[in-house]
Amino acid sequence: MTTSAQWLEGARPRTLPAALAPVLAGSGAAAGFGGFDALAALLCVILALALQVAVNYANDYSDGVRGTDDVRTGPMRLVASGAATPAAVKRAALLAGGVGGLAGVALCAWTGHWWLLAVGAACLVAAWGYTGGARPYGYLGLGEVMVFTFFGVVATAGTAYAQAGTVTVGTWAAAAAVGSIACAILMANNLRDIHTDPAAGKRTLAVRLGEDRARLAYAGMLAVPYLAAVVAALAAPTDVPLSLAPLLVLATLPVAIALSLIVLRGASGRDLIGVLRDTGLLELGVAVAFALGLWWSGPAGPIGL
């Protein structure tokens, strides 16, 4: 019988900061325009966490039944290890997706933005299609594209719009920053499995690029948030005292440089597990910095009130 500790590990709690990050950044953008809504933000948190867990269980199920996880160096997988049956893990994925769906309906009912249901449905389809279905896009090298789209742009801009009813240049910059680090997390994960994935028919972007270029891509992805911070600062209202507040993101640059150097110098196998964890924490830090920066630099920020 699968233990609660095994179910928790199968949910991959280390990936959850990546789910919280876009909600934090989007909520900060909403606060900058006086549109912060605590209940809407909470529902966005529940939705994001539920979808992340659903993706993780769905990935465990699909990779497990395909045999992709039979040889790996990362943490335990429920199906591949035999700790849980494929049917049980599939039910867990559907249950998490259902929780996310309910949170999405509640969010639409609270905000009145019912068209966001279509966005939520697309998120659920994307969550399953990563490794599920006849032609999973994660096996075709499109994982980073979808992660950037749904865990960056859609999640950040959607959170801001649900609360404030508007999306600004600063919001899009934050979305690009969060999305790029989410892609870096996936790239680091796929670098760890770059030598075993091809045998399982999984041609991730890391596999397609080759190891050296994949490492450069990881470093490039971590550079995006700092360019985005400059864009957000330049786009902020000039008559606001803290218009340069988005540059607060630059405080996290030393961490990004350190992680990039570790990967560029050839970290592999279990050494990349720490990189995955720390890249997720970097994403959270960048999101917090963007949230504060967009709040403070907005016309309804703490000084502009």
N, C-alpha and C positions, 0 to 999 in steps of 0.2 A: 504494500500500500504506500502510495506517495505521501511523504510527510509534508507538513506545512512549510518547513525550512526548504525543502526541495522545490515546492511550488513558488516560494519567494525567490529562490535563486533563478528559477526558470523565467520569472518575470523580469529579470535583469535590472535590478534596482539602480545599478550604476549608470544606466541610460536615462533615468528619469530627469536629471537636470536638463537634458536636451529637450524634454517636453515642457518644463517650466520656463525655460529661457525666452521663447517667443511671447509667452503670455506676460512675462514681466516687462519686456521691451514694449510690447503693444499697449500695456496698461500705462506705462510712463508716457508714451506718446499721447494717449487719451487725456491723461492728467494735464499735460501741457496746454491743452485746449479746454480745460475745465470740464471735461466729459467723463472723468473717472467714475465708474459705477462698481461698487464693491461686490454686489451680488453677481453682476455680469462677469466680473473678473474671476470670482470663485467658480462659476459655472465653466468658464474657459479653462481654468486649472483642472477641474474634474474631467472635462472633455479631452484635454491634451494628455493627461496622465493615462486615462482609459485607452485612448488610441495607441499610445506608446506601448502599453502592456499588451494590447491586442496584436500589434505588429510583432512584438517579441515572441508571444506564444504561437502566432501564425507562422513565423519564421522557424521556430523550433519544430513545429509539426511538419511543415513542408520539406525542410531540409532533412528532417529525420526520416521521413518515408522515402525520400529520394536517395538516402545514404550519403548525403553531402557531409554530414557531421560525424561520420564513422571514424575519420582520422582528423583530429584537430588538437590544437594546443591551448585553446581557451577554456573558460569555465564550463561546468557540466551542462549538458543539454538533456532535457527530460526524455525525449523520444529516443535519441541516439544511445543514451546510457541505459535505457530500459527502466528508468525510474517511474515512468508513466506511459500508459498506452497512447498511441496516436489519437484515438477517439477522444480520450479524456483531455488531451492538450488542445485538440480542435475545439472541444466544447468550451474550454477556458478562454480561447481566443474569441469565440463568438460571444461569450458572456461579457468579456471586457469591451468588445465592440458594442454590445447592447447597452452597457452602462454609458459609454460615450455617446451613443445615439440618443438616449434619454436626456443626457445633459445638454446635447445640442438642441433638442426640442424645447427644453425648459428655457434655454438661452434665447431662442427665437420668440417664445411666448413672452418673455420678460422685456425684450428690446423691441419687439414688433418687426424685426427684420427677417421675415419668413423666407425670403429668397436665399438666406444663408443655409437653409436645409439642403439645397442642391450642392452647396460647397461641402457640407458635412458628408453627404452621400458619396461625393467624389473622393473624400478622404478615406472613407471606409473601403471603397473599391481599391484605392491605391494601397491601403494597408494590406489587403489580401493579395493583391497582384505582385507584391515585391518578390515573394518566393512561391506563391500559390498559382494554381491554374496551369494550363497547358504550356504557356510561354511566359514564365515569370520574368519581369523586366530586370530584376536583380541579377539574373543569370545572363543578361544580354549587355551588361555594362551601363545600364541606365539608372542604377540605384541612386547615384549622386544627383542626377537631374531631378528625380522625383523627391528626394529628401530636401533639396534646395527649394523646390516648389511648395511642398506641403508642410515641412517642418520649419521652413524659413518664411517665405513670402506669404503663403496663405494663413499660417498660424499667427504671425505677427500683425500683418495688416488686418486680418479678420478680427483679432482681439481689439485692435484700436477702433475699427469701424463699428463693431458691435457696441462699444461703449460711447464713443464720441460722434459717430455718424460721419466721420471724415478720415481721410488718409492723406498725410503730408509727405513732402520730400524726405523729411527726417524719419518718418515711419518706414518708407521704402528703404532708406539707408540702413536702418536698424534691422529690417527684414533680410537684407542682403548679408549683413554681418552675421546674424544668427544662423542663417541658412548655410553660409560658407563654412562655419565651424562645424555645423552638423554634418556637412559633407566630409570635413576633415576626420571626424570621428569614424565615419564609414570607411574612408580611405585607409585609416590606420588599422581598422578591423580586417579589411580585405588584404592589406599588406601582410598581416600575420598569417593569413591562409593562402598566400599567393602561390605557394608551391603545391598545395593539395587541392585547391578549387578546380583547376583545369581537368584533373582526373575524374571529377564528379560532374563535368559538363558545365561548370559555373565559370563563365567568362566575365568576371567583374571588370570595372574600369581599371583597377590596378593590374589585372592580368593583361588586359588589352594594351595598356600603356607600357608595361614592362616595369621591373622593379625600380630602376634608377629614375625613370620619369614619374613613376607613381610617388616616389619620395619627394621629388620636386613639386609635384602637384599638391601634396599635403602642405608643404611650406607655403606655397602660393595661396592656398585656401585660408591659411591663418593670417596672411597679409591683408586680405580683403576688409576685415572689420576696421582697420586703422585708416584705410582710404575712405571707407564709408563714414567714419566719424568726421573726417575733414569735410566731406560733402554735407553732412547734417549741420555742421557748424556754419558753413557758408550759406546754407539755406535758412538758417534761423532768423527771426525778425531782428533787424539791427538796432531797434529802439528798446530792446530788452536788455537789462543790465548783465544778465548771464547768457548772452547769445552764444558764447563760445563753450558753454557747458558740455556739449557733446564730446569735446576733446578730452573729457574725463576718461574716456575709453582708452586713451594712450597709457594710462597707468597700468594696464594689463599687458602692455607690449613686451616687457621682459620675460613674462611667462611664455608668451607665444614664441619668442626667439629661442628660449631654452628648449621647448618642445620640438621646434623645427630642427635644431641642431642634433637632438637625440635621434630623430628619424633620418636626417640627412647623413648621419655618421653610421647608419646601418643597423639600428636596433631591429631585432627580429624576434619571433617566437614569443616567449613569455615576457620578454622585455617590453613588448608593445602593449601588454595588458595595463601596465602603469601609465603608458602614454594615452591609452583610451580613457582611463579614469580621469587623468589630469586635463585632457582636452575637453571632456565634458564639464569639468569644473571651470575651465577657461571660458567655455560658452556661457555658463551661468554668470561668471564675473563680468563678461562683456555685456550681457543682457542687463544686469543691474546698473552698470555704468551708463548704458544707453538710456535706460528707464529714467535715471536721475537727470541725465543730460537733457533729454527731450522734455522732461517736466520743467526743469529750471529754465530752459531756453524758450519755452512757449509763452505766448501772451498771457496765459492764465497760470503761469508758474508761481511759486511762493512769493517772489518779489513783484510779479506783475499783477497780483490780485488786488 
